[in-house]
């Protein structure tokens, strides 16, 4: 499908602010690429949360509701998200740069043999020309973050692997605003012992 995934982090059953910011930024990136924005919600007793995610721009909300997901445990979350990514083939996956995101995102990207850029402060879509090979790419995710103690801003691209993974800092994107007209599709994922 090559859509954009946003992992939705929950704090005591409430969507974390950084996840809402990522949905706002994800909506902007998805519009630029002409693809869908999909939210991934893994938790327990999360009924009603999926509707909130649709209000913040998600075209599709993948929801798995099971007690194995609360409190957060890395292995069940990784198993389910890796399976979904393999099935749906998104081109970009966004996580919050939180303690959960910093634990979870590297596990998923490593399991799928893809790159990960941590602590991004800007995300942009643009072309890229490889200086070594001369190969040109269109519509890559520029993952921009401070480097060398904040003295430079590194622009990182991952042209050869998919999905493009990154974690993004809190309060670096526009404040999210819900829309009353939103109507995202809700897809419930069955949780099996094999998945977790």
C-alpha atoms as one frame of an Amber mdcrd trajectory, in Angstrom:
protein
   0.000   0.000   0.000   2.926   2.378   0.744   0.871   4.468   3.153   2.139
   6.223   6.294   1.817   4.550   9.705   1.777   6.404  13.027   2.158   4.342
  16.196  -0.259   5.687  18.796   1.124   5.783  22.297  -1.301   5.679  25.210
  -0.761   7.200  28.650  -3.205   5.588  31.082  -5.719   5.053  28.308  -5.383
   8.552  26.839  -3.654   9.276  23.522  -0.253  10.890  24.137   0.079  14.442
  22.824   3.124  13.491  20.748   1.004  10.923  18.877  -1.588  13.577  18.011
   1.208  15.852  16.767   2.536  12.985  14.620  -0.926  12.433  13.153  -1.016
  16.127  12.204   2.428  15.942  10.578   1.620  12.550   9.079  -1.506  14.002
   7.470   0.632  16.711   5.839   3.152  14.142   4.541   0.407  11.786   3.328
  -1.296  14.609   1.419   1.998  15.485  -0.254   2.599  11.859  -1.263  -1.020
  11.170  -2.218  -1.318   8.212   0.192  -3.398   7.296   3.235  -2.504   8.005
   6.856  -2.952   4.992   9.126  -2.900   4.954  12.944  -1.808   1.863  14.871
  -3.518   1.479  18.252  -2.428  -1.367  20.540  -3.889  -1.325  24.040  -6.518
  -2.623  26.428 -10.020  -1.207  26.931  -9.435   1.339  24.178 -12.981   1.489
  22.862 -13.719   5.012  21.635 -10.069   5.997  21.183 -10.153   4.984  17.519
 -12.792   7.651  16.829 -10.507  10.320  18.281  -7.706   9.221  15.943  -9.978
   9.572  12.926 -10.812  13.120  14.068  -7.095  13.927  14.010  -6.648  12.834
  10.399  -6.242   9.043  10.310  -7.829   7.500   7.209  -7.519   4.047   8.760
  -7.155   3.006  12.400  -5.746  -0.460  13.055  -6.865  -1.460  16.544  -5.819
  -4.436  18.687  -7.501  -4.511  22.103  -6.119  -7.088  24.523  -4.779  -7.110
  28.077  -1.387  -8.269  26.749  -0.833  -4.709  25.447  -1.296  -2.887  28.769
   0.954  -1.979  30.370   3.302  -1.618  27.399   5.479  -4.666  26.801   7.983
  -4.584  23.973   7.719  -8.124  22.605   3.935  -8.363  22.060   3.865  -4.884
  20.534   6.823  -5.692  18.260   5.308  -8.972  17.096   1.988  -7.392  16.125
   3.435  -4.273  14.490   6.036  -6.217  12.497   3.312  -8.533  11.215   1.131
  -5.587  10.187   4.029  -3.804   8.462   4.926  -6.959   6.513   1.310  -7.319
   5.394   0.601  -3.659   4.551   4.041  -2.433   3.368   3.927   1.208   4.531
   6.641   3.523   3.212   6.983   5.537   6.436   6.443   4.642  10.118   6.468
   7.385  12.773   6.912   6.993  16.542   7.122   9.543  19.353  10.606  10.053
  20.813   9.410   8.964  24.255  10.766   6.227  26.528   8.294   3.815  24.877
   9.098   4.991  21.342  12.839   4.843  21.960  12.503   1.236  23.102   9.912
   0.110  20.566  11.006   1.747  17.283  14.546   0.259  17.229  13.169  -3.220
  17.885  10.721  -2.971  14.985  13.190  -1.395  12.541  15.882  -3.931  13.438
  13.496  -6.868  13.037  12.578  -5.585   9.570  16.202  -4.765   8.586  15.514
  -1.099   7.959  17.081   2.160   9.118  15.848   4.367  11.949  16.512   8.020
  12.676  15.964   9.040  16.307  14.830  12.357  17.799  13.791  14.121  14.591
  12.726  17.743  14.836  11.631  18.146  11.201  10.202  15.793   8.588   9.987
  16.732   4.912   9.366  14.955   1.615  11.745  15.647  -1.245  14.025  14.322
  -3.999  17.527  13.024  -3.356  20.544  12.343  -5.575  23.151   9.909  -4.298
  26.491  11.706  -4.667  28.395   8.425  -4.939  26.274   6.569  -7.526  24.424
   9.446  -9.164  21.134   7.603  -8.669  18.137   9.897  -8.202  15.200   9.264
  -5.886  11.819  10.956  -5.621   9.653  11.482  -2.550  12.061  10.385   0.166
  11.473  11.267   3.800  14.057  13.791   4.982  14.565  13.002   8.663  16.099
  16.125  10.145  17.648  16.225  13.596  20.284  18.079  15.589  23.757  16.515
  15.602  27.136  17.222  17.206  25.614  18.779  20.299  23.079  20.761  18.301
  25.732  22.580  16.253  24.434  21.254  12.933  21.149  19.925  11.582  21.652
  16.515   9.967  19.414  15.605   7.010  19.109  11.831   6.898  17.510   9.778
   4.128  17.063   6.017   3.804  16.692   5.442   0.057  17.308   1.705  -0.096
  15.146   0.192   2.645  11.461   0.380   3.525   9.763   1.431   5.596  11.533
   4.647   6.536  11.411   4.688  10.366  11.859   7.637  12.686  11.078   8.873
  16.153  10.116  12.530  16.516  10.366  14.815  19.504   7.390  16.210  21.362
   6.310  19.814  20.675   8.218  20.230  17.406   5.208  20.019  15.065   2.036
  22.063  14.804  -0.498  21.756  17.580  -3.065  19.176  16.510  -6.605  20.264
  15.703  -9.460  17.759  15.404 -11.917  17.832  12.526 -15.603  17.087  12.998
 -15.846  15.927   9.379 -13.298  13.115   9.745 -14.473   9.568   9.091 -11.622
   7.079   9.257 -12.055   3.359   8.677 -11.629   1.229  11.823 -10.026  -2.210
  11.361  -9.994  -4.505  14.392  -7.063  -6.917  14.534  -7.670 -10.291  16.144
  -5.024 -11.068  18.738  -3.864 -14.680  18.828  -1.340 -16.513  20.984   0.873
 -16.842  17.909   1.021 -13.039  17.571   2.126 -12.397  21.119
